[in-house]
Amino acid sequence: TPLKRKTPLSTMVGAVPGAIPPVLGWTAARGELGPGALALFSILFFWQLPHFMAIGWMYRDDYARAGFPMIPVLDRTGGRTARHTVGWSLALLLASFLPTIFGVAGPFYLAAAVVLGFVFLCFCIGLARTRTAPAARLVLLSSVVYLPSLLVLMLLDRAAP
């Protein structure tokens, strides 16, 4: 998107269209834009932010050379990146409660979502503490395990429509 070269907020703005496909799928399958769609949107939106903060931290020099003013590029010490990574992962943990709150998923999903979210948060805290590329890689890898695991758990412990 054109914002990638203009503002460090491009990651947050880009997370909106990144979270829309599950909403479209939900709406197509259910025939309504309901609370479940909001839950999926929230999870996908918040998941993208620590995921891309980790990528941005690992490749900040490349992004700087390309002229992308991402938060990790502008934040040479890593403090702002650390706050964003941990903060967004906390928001993700809370968003993962929504499927159960909205009656889309059951208690097994919720218990597993808490465990997955806490583990992911621990990796994000590790990045915040060390601010190293290996810690960022662990956040990235854990994020790509976290999301499909959470969605499969939601499917396995879904509430009756």
N, C-alpha and C positions, 0 to 999 in steps of 0.2 A: 504494500500500500504506500501511497505517497507520504504518509505520516512517518514512515520509518526513517526518513532522512530529515525530518523536521522537529520531532519532539520525543523526549524519553518516555512519554506516555503512550507511545504507539503500541507497546505490548498490551497495555490495559484495553486500549481501543480495539486492537486486533483480536482480543479474547472474546469479544462479543460475536463477530461472525464465526469464530471458531466453535462457539457453544451452540449455535443455532441448528446445525444438522440434527442433533438428537431431538430437539424440540419438533422439528419437521417430521421426523420419524414417529415420534410419540403421537403427534396430531394425526398423521396418516393412519396409524394403526388403531388409535382409539376414537378417531372422529371428533375429537374435542381438544381444545387447548386448556388443559386443566392443571391442577397442582403438581401432578407427576412431571409434566413438561417443565414447570418452574424448578422442580428439584433437579432434573437432569441438566437444565441450563446452568443452575448455580454450581453444581459439581464440576461440569466441564469448564465453566468460566474460571473458577478459582483454581482448578487443577493446572490450567495453562500457565498461570503466573509464576509459581515456583519452578515449574518445568523450564520455562524460558529464561528465568533469572539464572538458573544453573547453566544453561547453554550460553547465555550472554557472558557469564563469568568465565567460563572455559575458553571462549573465543572472543573475548573483549578486544584484543589487539586487532583481530581480523575485522570485527565490526567497526572499530575506530578507523582503520584504513579505508573501509568501504563508505565511511561517512554516515554511519548509523549512530545517532546519539542516544543509545540505550542507557538505562540506568547503570548497568555494570561498566559501561564505557566511561561515563562521566564520573563514576564513583571509584576513584583509584584505590582508596583504602578498603573498600568493601563494606563499610558500615551501613550505608543506605541499602545496598543490595542485600545484606544480611537481614535488616529490618523487614524489607519487602518479602524476602523468602520465608522467613518465620511467620510474619503476619498473614500472608496469603495462605500458608499451609494451615494456620489456625482457622482461618475462614473456611477453608476446604473441609477441615475436620467437622466444623459446625454444620456446613452445608450437607455433609454426608448423613446427618440426622434427618433431613427433610423427607426422604422417601418413607421412613417409618412414621414420622409426624403426620404426613399426608395420607397414610394408609396404603401406600404403594408397596412397601416391603415390611417384612416381619421382624421379630425380635432377634432371630439368628443373624440376619443381615446387620442389624444395628450393632450387635456385639462385635461382629467381625469388622464392621466399618470403624468402630472405635479402636480396635487393635491395629488395623491397617493404617488408620489416620495417625495414631500415636507413633508407630514405627516410622512413617514418612516424616512426621514432625521431628523426630529424633535425628534423622538424616539432615533435615534442614537446619536444625540447631547445630549440628556438626559443621556444616558449611559456614554458619554464622560465626562460630568460634574460631575456625582455622582459616577461613577465607582462602582456600587452596583449590587448585584445579582438580585434584583427586577427590576432595570432598564434594565439589560441584558435580563430578561424574557420578558419585554415589547418589546424589539427589536426582540426577537425570535417570539413572538406571532404576532407582526405587520408584520414580514417578511412572515409568513405563510398565512396571509390575503392578503398582497400586491401582491405576485406572481400570484396566481390564478385570483385575481381581474384584474390585468393588462392583463393577457392572455385572459380572457373572454371579456374584453373591446376591445382588438385587434380583436377578432373574430366578435364581434357585429358591429364594425365600420371598417370592412375590405374593402379595395379598390378592385375594380373589377380586376380579374386576367388578 
